[in-house]
Amino acid sequence: MPSPFPGMDPFIESQVWEDFHHHFIEGLYTALVPLVRPRYVVRVEERIYVEHEPDERVDLIRPDVTVLESRGGTSETTAAAAVALAPVLLTLPMPERRREAYLTVRRRETLQVVTIIEALSPGNKRAGGDGRREYLSKRESVLQSEAHLMEIDLLRGGERLPTVEPLPFADHYAFVCRGQRRPRAEVYAWPLRQPLPPIPVPLTGDDPDRTLDLQAVFNAVYDRAGYDYSLDYRRPVEPPLSDADAAWVRALLPF
């Protein structure tokens, strides 16, 4: 069954985002290959980083207890204190290894990167997080190159991508930053209630843009993944919706 919503399904973000992101990248790949062949090839590539807890400091570690060599023997007070204690089991903050997939469009003959296509993940938008620092660092490198950059943000939560001027108010965004037009970027912005728009994919030379139908990709992913029965539409939407959008969502659901 198709999604009950005309565009992005707001229940995906908090329930199945990692699964959706994986399938969405695959869907973009499947849709893009017929549009650019045979002059270009499309590749799924991967970025790996380590995400630490927000309050975890990795640059400076000091011990809470320092053990020094004693010049004397063990005192009676120390010996009396050496009684058996039952341990308490606690959870330590652990860094998490993250993998993020993205697409590259390359010239077939030279494999030169022409366009990079990113679908943002929650880690890319977490304020102060390793994933955001890693992503913005890579973004800066791409913006200093000749490659085009496309960024698709289907997440309502988290920090938005930085721009000099304020972004137009919307729920979802797509950025198309052409190498020859830096630092200007085409920003597509749309609300939850609208379908995902078609987005131009820039190529090289005199080759015209190819149009990527984001809504068609979303529909195929939603159907293939079976989100119509696996999503729990009785759970609250996260991040919370405005009162008007929450009423609109409830009106579209069959219960």
Secondary structure, DSSP 8 states (H G I E B T S, - for coil): ---SSSS--TTHHHHSHHHHHHHHHHHHHHHHHHHHTTTEEEEEEEEEEEE--TT---S----S------SS---HHHHHH--------------EEEEEEEEEEEETTT--EEEEEEE--GGGGSTT-HHHHHHHHHHHHHHTSSSEEEEEE--SSS-----SS---S-SEEEEEE-GGGTT--EEEEE-TTS---EEEE--STT---EEEEHHHHHHHHHHHHTHHHHS-TTS--SS---HHHHHHHHHHS--
